Amino acid sequence: MKPVKAKLRSRRKKVLTSQPCLSTITTSTRGDPALSPQCTDVDEVAAAAPPCLLFLMLEWPGSAPRRVLIHLGTDTPRARQFLLLCTGQRGPCYAGTKLFAVGREGQPGERVRGGTMNKTMGGEEPPCCPTLTRVCTGSQSWREMWRGCVVTVPGVLSSPSPPRTSRGPVFPVPCVFGKVVGGLEVVVAAVQHRPITEVSVVDCGAVLWE
């Protein structure tokens, strides 16, 4: 495995930590002058499509940044867009966005919502994936969700309670396209923080494997 960090604007990578991740942090090195560059194009190392393993670094007042690992197992339009927004390969990125709502708080099916692009970047959600449509190709019902699943609306991490069907949902029918495979306790802790809008995605990207 190779530990790498990427610079979003130039789409370059640098060796920074022991974590095997390709990050979209916009700062060059986050302050360690002893680290050597060894740069290459992000597109050469980041997955072009799922299956892949991605990460989000969540941070809120009083907590250090903590990592959530998300596995995308199937190449669907939503999964591919999520990948592109994690790596920043086409510009727009989840880094710098905030969580904004908790659904069904304290009940079965509790979920936290994040990833809205129109409030953080202006305008509509960026068309990173030209083939993306509003028709989901994954699960079509809340009853098909499970603990730790990642779904559209536009991006939801389901936290601790086992989900169940909602009657008369106020959201569109969800599409399950990924699963939290590490750091679900981070999501659970983030859900407890108030206001939830203080929880930020301070870094995100792809986990790399040799």
PyMOL commands that set and color helices and strands:
alter all, ss='L'
color gray80, all
select helices_A, chain A and resi 42-45+77-87+142-144+184-192+196-198
alter helices_A, ss='H'
color red, helices_A
select strands_A, chain A and resi 5-7+12-14+21-23+52-60+63-72+99-103+111-114+149-151+156-158+176-182+200-207
alter strands_A, ss='S'
color yellow, strands_A
deselect
rebuild
show_as cartoon
